[in-house]
Amino acid sequence: MRIVITGGAGFIGSNLARTLAEHPEITQIRVIDNLSTGYKDNLVGLDVHFIEGDIQDAALLDQVFHGADAVVHLAALPSVPRSVKDPVASHHANATGTLQVLEAARRADNLHVIAASSSSVYGSNQLLPKHEDLATAPMSPYAVTKLATEAYLGAYHHSYGLPVLPFRFFNVYGPGQRADHPYAAVIPKWISATLAGRPVIVHGDGTQTRDFTYVGRMPRPHRRAAAPGSRVPPGEPGLRDTSVASGPDSCDRGHNRNPRSEGAHGHSRGRCPPFPGRCHTPTSAIPGGEACTDAGGNLSNDRLAWHLDRGSPVVRMSNRDLWSPFPEHRPGGCRRRPPE
């Protein structure tokens, strides 16, 4: 199987490429990236074919997509604050870029397209936990571009029979996530500040919450989704967006609280707090940002394979061990069930 990863030199894309390269059924990995937010160094030592270029270049996409079996579309301008500062650039890269990818996939004999959306599409919807049946209410230009991504995938599936699957990512973190730029995510910023002995900054009053997903959990659903047997038949009316999140299988939901008052790494000690039915923090300290993104993980890792094997377009991946990359810091007494 030959897979193209757009934005493959970025944080998620390079981690995905590294894992996919370990599977013998993946015979070729092509990465296209304009390096606006990605780094070629992320791909050092990986058996990938790298093409530096922009997804807005239709002729280049035709070359890259030729002979491929599936496309994992990760190329985007991330960050809610970035989109608030420059909404046109975010729309051009994310919404128009997705349209270009879909058109190229259609020209390439209807390639299977798996694309990244975001939990930011839930926006001002305060109901918890977040799941695919909730109404979307985007609050930032970035969230709008990701909702447009989902809508374009659905439209191309129904209009042209293009096999597609949108994934909604929930705050992905892990190795290779940089903290040295203005739009860095909170976990690398906190780790960098802690290691350097700098204060850990918490915006607002600290009551907002986030569902964090370790990047090491990302390749499995993408690899299985790219397999030919997982594709939704043309015209399938049940095409759905798909969450990739930690969910309630782990109580370590990444509560964005003051680390000094709540224990190691901002998590409350001891028992697992129940999910509230509604976010009790009405506003975010960041313009356009949502206050709570706690996900409900209805489908476990085991059921992920079960659903994709049957071609279901509705999948949720639950990360049962949010702290797996940091076992020495895992809070005690929080696990509801033994690890796998």
Secondary structure in CASP SS format (residue, H / E / C, confidence):
PFRMAT SS
TARGET T0000
AUTHOR 0000-0000-0000
METHOD secondary structure of the structure
MODEL  1
M C 1.00
R E 1.00
I E 1.00
V E 1.00
I E 1.00
T E 1.00
G C 1.00
G C 1.00
A C 1.00
G C 1.00
F H 1.00
I H 1.00
G H 1.00
S H 1.00
N H 1.00
L H 1.00
A H 1.00
R H 1.00
T H 1.00
L H 1.00
A C 1.00
E C 1.00
H C 1.00
P C 1.00
E C 1.00
I C 1.00
T C 1.00
Q E 1.00
I E 1.00
R E 1.00
V E 1.00
I E 1.00
D E 1.00
N C 1.00
L C 1.00
S C 1.00
T C 1.00
G C 1.00
Y C 1.00
K H 1.00
D H 1.00
N H 1.00
L H 1.00
V C 1.00
G C 1.00
L C 1.00
D C 1.00
V C 1.00
H E 1.00
F E 1.00
I E 1.00
E E 1.00
G C 1.00
D C 1.00
I C 1.00
Q C 1.00
D C 1.00
A H 1.00
A H 1.00
L H 1.00
L H 1.00
D H 1.00
Q H 1.00
V H 1.00
F H 1.00
H C 1.00
G C 1.00
A C 1.00
D C 1.00
A E 1.00
V E 1.00
V E 1.00
H E 1.00
L C 1.00
A C 1.00
A C 1.00
L C 1.00
P C 1.00
S C 1.00
V H 1.00
P H 1.00
R H 1.00
S H 1.00
V H 1.00
K H 1.00
D C 1.00
P H 1.00
V H 1.00
A H 1.00
S H 1.00
H H 1.00
H H 1.00
A H 1.00
N H 1.00
A H 1.00
T H 1.00
G H 1.00
T H 1.00
L H 1.00
Q H 1.00
V H 1.00
L H 1.00
E H 1.00
A H 1.00
A H 1.00
R H 1.00
R H 1.00
A C 1.00
D C 1.00
N C 1.00
L C 1.00
H E 1.00
V E 1.00
I E 1.00
A E 1.00
A E 1.00
S E 1.00
S E 1.00
S H 1.00
S H 1.00
V H 1.00
Y H 1.00
G C 1.00
S C 1.00
N C 1.00
Q C 1.00
L E 1.00
L C 1.00
P C 1.00
K E 1.00
H C 1.00
E C 1.00
D C 1.00
L C 1.00
A C 1.00
T C 1.00
A C 1.00
P C 1.00
M C 1.00
S C 1.00
P H 1.00
Y H 1.00
A H 1.00
V H 1.00
T H 1.00
K H 1.00
L H 1.00
A H 1.00
T H 1.00
E H 1.00
A H 1.00
Y H 1.00
L H 1.00
G H 1.00
A H 1.00
Y H 1.00
H H 1.00
H H 1.00
S H 1.00
Y H 1.00
G C 1.00
L C 1.00
P C 1.00
V E 1.00
L E 1.00
P E 1.00
F E 1.00
R E 1.00
F E 1.00
F C 1.00
N C 1.00
V E 1.00
Y E 1.00
G C 1.00
P C 1.00
G C 1.00
Q C 1.00
R C 1.00
A C 1.00
D C 1.00
H C 1.00
P C 1.00
Y C 1.00
A C 1.00
A C 1.00
V H 1.00
I H 1.00
P H 1.00
K H 1.00
W H 1.00
I H 1.00
S H 1.00
A H 1.00
T H 1.00
L H 1.00
A H 1.00
G C 1.00
R C 1.00
P C 1.00
V C 1.00
I C 1.00
V C 1.00
H C 1.00
G C 1.00
D C 1.00
G C 1.00
T C 1.00
Q C 1.00
T E 1.00
R C 1.00
D C 1.00
F C 1.00
T E 1.00
Y E 1.00
V H 1.00
G H 1.00
R H 1.00
M C 1.00
P H 1.00
R H 1.00
P H 1.00
H H 1.00
R H 1.00
R H 1.00
A H 1.00
A H 1.00
A C 1.00
P H 1.00
G H 1.00
S H 1.00
R C 1.00
V C 1.00
P C 1.00
P C 1.00
G C 1.00
E C 1.00
P C 1.00
G C 1.00
L C 1.00
R C 1.00
D C 1.00
T E 1.00
S E 1.00
V E 1.00
A E 1.00
S C 1.00
G H 1.00
P H 1.00
D H 1.00
S C 1.00
C C 1.00
D C 1.00
R C 1.00
G C 1.00
H E 1.00
N C 1.00
R C 1.00
N C 1.00
P H 1.00
R H 1.00
S H 1.00
E H 1.00
G C 1.00
A H 1.00
H H 1.00
G H 1.00
H C 1.00
S C 1.00
R C 1.00
G C 1.00
R C 1.00
C C 1.00
P C 1.00
P C 1.00
F C 1.00
P C 1.00
G C 1.00
R E 1.00
C C 1.00
H C 1.00
T C 1.00
P C 1.00
T C 1.00
S C 1.00
A C 1.00
I C 1.00
P C 1.00
G C 1.00
G C 1.00
E C 1.00
A C 1.00
C E 1.00
T C 1.00
D C 1.00
A E 1.00
G C 1.00
G C 1.00
N C 1.00
L C 1.00
S C 1.00
N H 1.00
D H 1.00
R H 1.00
L H 1.00
A H 1.00
W H 1.00
H H 1.00
L H 1.00
D H 1.00
R C 1.00
G C 1.00
S C 1.00
P C 1.00
V C 1.00
V C 1.00
R E 1.00
M E 1.00
S E 1.00
N C 1.00
R C 1.00
D C 1.00
L C 1.00
W C 1.00
S C 1.00
P C 1.00
F C 1.00
P H 1.00
E H 1.00
H H 1.00
R C 1.00
P C 1.00
G C 1.00
G C 1.00
C C 1.00
R C 1.00
R C 1.00
R C 1.00
P C 1.00
P C 1.00
E C 1.00
END
